[in-house]
Every structure is written in structure tokens, then in C-alpha cells.
């Protein structure tokens, strides 16, 4: 459980870092966020950005946890095969 929390936290940290440093990633967050609100107005920029940020954060954390489990399973199977 602790390993999942560490991987989730690291994934979330990478997500935040990418959001603030890369304009393309920020644009992706806004494009994802545009799928959810009903209106497209200047006042919705915060909602669109926040929604896209949250959706991408959840996706990044889930992908990080799944990657960690896959890597651990492959590493475990490789070590058993060598013995």
C-alpha cells in the first residue's frame, strides 16, 4: 500500500511539474477540460482548466500505479526464472 502511495504521489508531482513547465501539456489539459462544461465562455477558463487538470491528474496517477505493478510483476517473474 505504501508503494502505491509513493508512486501515486510521484506521478502527481510529475503531472504538476509538466503542467507548469510545458505549454503543450497545459493546452492538453484545457482541451480535455473543454469536453465537460456546457458553455464555452471566458468565465469558464478556470472550470475548463481545473477540470482538465483533475482528469489528467487521475489518469497520470492510475497509469503510474499500473506501470509500477507491471514493472514489479515482470521483475519478480524475471528473478524467479533466473533462480
N, C-alpha and C positions, 0 to 999 in steps of 0.2 A: 504494500500500500504506500509506503514511504517513497519507494522508487517512482511510482506513478505520480505522486505529488511533485517530486523533483522534476520529472520530465515535463509535466504539465506547466509548472512554473517557468522552466527554461523555455518552453515553447511560447508561452505568453510573453516572456521577456523579448524573445526574438521578434514576435509579432509587433510589439510596441516599438522596438528599435526600427524595424522595417517601415512602419507607418510614418514615423517622424523623419526618417532619413531618405526614403526613396519616393519620389513623386509618382512613379508608376504604380507602386503599391497603394499609395493614398488614392490614386484615381480608381484603382480596382475596388477599394473599399466603398467609394462613392457610387460606382456602377452597381455593386451588389446591393447597396442601400437603396438605390432607385427602384428596386423590384418591390419594395414593401409599402411605402406611403401611397395614399390615394391621390394627392395633389403634387404638383411639381412647381413650387413657388420658392422665392428667395428665402422666405421664413423657414422652409423645410430643410435648409442646409444642415443644421445641427441634427435633426432627426435622421436625415439620409446618411450623414457621416457616422453618427453614433450607431445606427442600425447595421451599416456595413462593417464598421469596426467590430461590433459584437459578433456578427455572423462569422467573419473571418477569424476572430479570436477562438471561437468554439471549434471551427474547422481545423485550425492550426493545432490546438491542444489535443483534439481527438487524433489527428494524424500523427502527432508526436508520440502519443501513448501507443497507438497501433504499431508504429515503426519500432519503438522500444521493445514491445512484446515480440515482434517478428525477429528482431535482431537477437534478443535473448534466446528465443527458441532455436534459431539457426546456430547460434554459438553453442548452446547446450548440446544439440544434435551432433555438431562437428566434434566436440570434445568427447562425447560418448563413442563416436565412430573411431576416433584415434586410439582409444584405450582398448 
